[in-house]
Amino acid sequence: MKSESGRNTAGEHALQSITDMTGGGMFFPDEASQLDGIFSQIDRQLRTQYRIAYYPERKPGGAIRKIEVRVAGNYIVHYRQAYIAPDDTTKH
């Protein structure tokens, strides 16, 4: 599906869904002069991120497990919304 500007909006929607699920982001510059601002924003985000981890209860895998991260304060949080648990019943 294409919009009036000729962009593939169906493809953009699919990419947006992927970035939403994985905690990523998308940028849509209309001209090259916007790239410096976008790169500065990415640089700020990379310099102000934290990594948190947890060890879930072991259960048979293959199921989608949802993740929710909450923080106190006025912060924007990007995080992976779900993952598929590995199958703990198989031996490697």
Backbone hydrogen bonds, N-H to C=O, Kabsch-Sander energy under -0.5 kcal/mol:
donor,donor_aa,acceptor,acceptor_aa,energy
3,S,7,R,-1.9
6,G,3,S,-1.9
9,T,1,M,-0.9
9,T,7,R,-1.4
10,A,1,M,-1.4
12,E,8,N,-1.9
13,H,9,T,-2.2
14,A,10,A,-2.0
15,L,11,G,-2.3
16,Q,12,E,-2.5
17,S,13,H,-2.2
18,I,14,A,-1.9
19,T,15,L,-2.6
20,D,16,Q,-2.4
21,M,17,S,-2.0
22,T,18,I,-1.8
23,G,19,T,-1.0
24,G,19,T,-1.8
34,Q,31,E,-1.8
35,L,32,A,-1.7
38,I,34,Q,-1.8
39,F,35,L,-3.1
40,S,36,D,-2.1
41,Q,37,G,-2.0
42,I,38,I,-2.4
43,D,39,F,-2.4
44,R,40,S,-2.4
45,Q,41,Q,-2.3
46,L,42,I,-2.5
47,R,43,D,-1.6
48,T,44,R,-0.8
48,T,45,Q,-0.7
49,Q,46,L,-0.6
62,G,85,A,-3.2
65,R,83,Y,-3.5
66,K,64,I,-0.5
67,I,81,Q,-3.1
75,Y,73,G,-1.2
77,V,75,Y,-0.5
78,H,76,I,-0.5
79,Y,77,V,-0.5
81,Q,21,M,-2.6
82,A,21,M,-0.7
83,Y,65,R,-1.9
85,A,63,A,-2.6
85,A,83,Y,-0.6
88,D,59,K,-0.6
88,D,86,P,-1.0
90,T,87,D,-1.1
